[in-house]
Amino acid sequence: MSKEIILNNVKNALNKNPLQSNSGVYTDILKPIENDMVQEYKRGQEVNKAILIESTKDDLENAIKSILEKENIKQVLLPKSLQDISITQEKIIYNKPVDELRNTLFQVECGIFEANYGVSNLGIFSVASNSDQPRLLSLITKYNIVLLKKENIKENLSTTLQAYKKENGDKLPTNILFIAGPSRTADIEFQVVLGVHGPQIVYVILY
């Protein structure tokens, strides 16, 4: 096929199916149902199978205690930033390397940690790993209790990443986890099973 024929075919194709735009434009195809970012986040988080609880800053400890009592939790894994939470359960503070905590770390039932941001249109939360709140904290326990400030809910993934960059000198953290809810897999006969290789139950406390 000659070059002339190819170019003529392209021209005819463009006449029948003209390009809509010559410039790339980002369009959010995940259209929100709610106009309120918090309400949209709550809807998405429930779709993602997390158990969502609303609280206030003053009542945060009571919300945590009620979950621990409901699930009959005996041991809790905490980052250094939350080590002063007043609970009756045994507290394991994640303040040492994995090798030094190995004997207890993988036996703890529940992890409590703070999310940096929520992503409204996806119904997920994000956690930037650091020495105060290590990555494993959100991955190895059966239960997760996630604390998220309503003011830290962002519209979409793009605005969330921009917020991270703004607070980190125009750079992204080296490790960011985006978590929808309980872990899941569809490897077996394409059936979705929750909690196979990570938390089986995830509570998100909005305050």
C-alpha positions in Angstrom: 0.0 0.0 0.0 1.4 3.3 -1.1 2.0 6.3 1.2 -0.6 8.3 -0.8 -3.3 5.6 -0.1 -2.5 5.5 3.6 -2.7 9.2 4.0 -6.0 9.3 2.0 -7.4 6.6 4.3 -6.4 8.6 7.4 -8.0 11.7 5.9 -11.3 9.9 5.2 -11.3 8.4 8.6 -10.8 11.8 10.2 -13.7 13.2 8.1 -16.0 10.5 9.4 -14.7 10.5 13.0 -13.1 13.9 13.7 -10.9 14.2 16.8 -12.8 15.8 19.7 -9.8 17.8 20.9 -6.2 18.2 19.9 -5.1 18.8 23.5 -5.2 16.4 26.5 -7.7 17.4 29.1 -8.2 15.6 32.4 -11.8 14.6 33.0 -12.9 12.9 36.2 -14.9 10.0 35.0 -15.8 8.9 38.5 -18.6 11.4 38.8 -19.6 12.2 42.4 -23.2 11.5 43.5 -23.0 13.8 46.5 -22.0 17.5 46.3 -20.4 17.2 49.8 -16.9 15.6 49.8 -17.4 14.1 53.2 -20.7 12.5 52.3 -19.2 11.2 49.0 -16.3 9.8 50.9 -18.6 8.0 53.3 -20.6 6.5 50.5 -17.4 5.3 48.7 -15.8 3.9 51.8 -18.9 1.9 52.6 -18.9 0.5 49.1 -15.3 -0.6 49.7 -16.5 -2.6 52.7 -14.9 -0.5 55.5 -17.0 0.1 58.6 -17.4 3.8 58.9 -18.0 5.5 62.3 -18.4 9.3 62.8 -17.0 10.8 66.0 -15.5 14.0 67.3 -12.0 14.8 68.5 -13.2 14.9 72.1 -15.0 11.5 71.8 -12.3 9.7 69.7 -11.0 7.5 72.5 -14.6 6.4 73.3 -15.1 5.4 69.7 -11.9 3.4 69.7 -12.8 1.7 73.0 -16.3 0.7 71.7 -14.7 -1.0 68.7 -12.1 -2.8 70.8 -14.8 -4.1 73.1 -17.2 -5.1 70.3 -14.5 -7.1 68.6 -13.1 -8.5 71.9 -9.6 -7.2 71.1 -6.9 -8.1 73.7 -3.8 -6.6 72.1 -3.3 -3.5 70.0 -0.4 -2.3 67.8 0.2 1.4 68.0 2.5 3.9 66.4 4.6 6.2 68.6 2.2 9.1 67.9 -0.7 7.3 69.4 1.0 5.5 72.3 -0.8 7.7 74.9 -4.3 6.6 74.0 -6.1 5.5 77.1 -7.3 1.9 76.6 -7.4 -1.2 78.8 -6.0 -3.6 76.1 -2.3 -4.5 76.1 -0.5 -1.9 73.9 2.4 -2.9 71.6 4.2 0.2 70.5 5.8 -0.1 67.1 9.0 1.8 67.9 11.7 -0.7 67.1 12.9 -2.5 64.0 10.9 -5.5 62.8 13.6 -8.0 63.9 13.3 -6.8 67.5 9.5 -7.1 67.5 9.1 -10.2 65.4 8.0 -12.5 68.2 5.0 -10.3 69.0 4.5 -8.1 65.9 2.8 -10.8 63.8 0.6 -12.0 66.6 -1.2 -8.7 67.4 -4.9 -8.7 66.5 -5.5 -5.0 65.8 -3.6 -2.0 64.5 -4.6 1.6 65.1 -3.1 4.4 63.0 -3.8 7.8 61.5 -4.5 8.3 57.8 -3.0 11.3 56.2 -5.8 11.9 53.7 -9.1 10.5 52.4 -9.9 10.5 48.7 -13.5 11.5 48.3 -14.4 10.3 44.8 -12.7 6.9 45.4 -13.7 6.2 49.0 -10.2 5.3 50.0 -7.7 6.6 52.5 -3.9 7.1 52.2 -1.0 6.6 54.6 2.5 7.9 54.1 4.9 5.5 55.8 7.6 6.9 58.0 9.6 6.0 61.1 6.8 7.1 63.4 4.2 5.1 61.6 5.8 2.2 59.7 4.3 0.6 56.6 3.6 -2.8 58.2 1.3 -1.3 60.8 -1.6 -1.2 58.2 -0.8 -4.6 56.7 -0.3 -7.3 59.3 -3.2 -7.2 61.8 -6.6 -8.8 61.4 -8.3 -5.6 62.4 -7.5 -2.0 61.4 -8.8 1.0 63.1 -8.1 4.1 61.0 -8.4 7.6 62.3 -9.2 10.3 59.7 -9.9 14.0 60.1 -12.8 15.2 58.0 -10.8 18.3 57.0 -8.2 16.0 55.4 -10.6 14.6 52.8 -9.6 15.7 49.3 -11.7 15.7 46.2 -9.7 13.2 44.1 -6.3 11.4 43.7 -4.7 14.4 42.0 -5.6 16.9 44.8 -4.4 14.3 47.4 -1.0 14.0 45.7 -0.8 17.8 45.5 -1.5 18.1 49.2 1.3 15.6 50.0 3.7 17.6 47.8 2.7 20.8 49.5 3.6 19.5 52.9 6.8 17.8 51.8 8.7 20.6 50.0 7.1 19.9 46.6 8.2 16.3 46.8 6.1 13.1 47.3 6.9 10.8 50.3 8.9 7.8 49.3 6.1 5.4 50.2 2.3 6.1 50.1 -0.3 3.5 50.7 -3.8 3.9 49.2 -6.2 1.6 51.0 -9.8 0.9 50.1 -10.8 -1.3 53.0 -10.3 -5.0 53.9 -7.8 -6.8 51.7 -9.3 -8.8 48.8 -8.5 -11.2 46.1 -10.3 -12.8 43.1 -7.7 -15.4 42.3 -9.9 -18.3 43.1 -12.5 -18.8 40.3 -12.8 -15.0 40.0 -14.8 -14.8 43.3 -13.9 -11.8 45.5 -12.8 -12.9 48.9 -12.0 -10.4 51.7 -9.2 -10.6 54.2 -7.0 -13.2 52.6 -3.6 -11.5 52.7 -4.2 -8.5 55.0 -6.7 -7.0 57.3 -10.1 -8.8 57.3 -12.0 -5.9 59.0 -11.3 -2.2 58.6 -12.9 0.5 60.7 -12.6 4.2 59.6 -13.3 6.7 62.3 -14.1 10.1 60.8 -13.7 13.0 63.3 
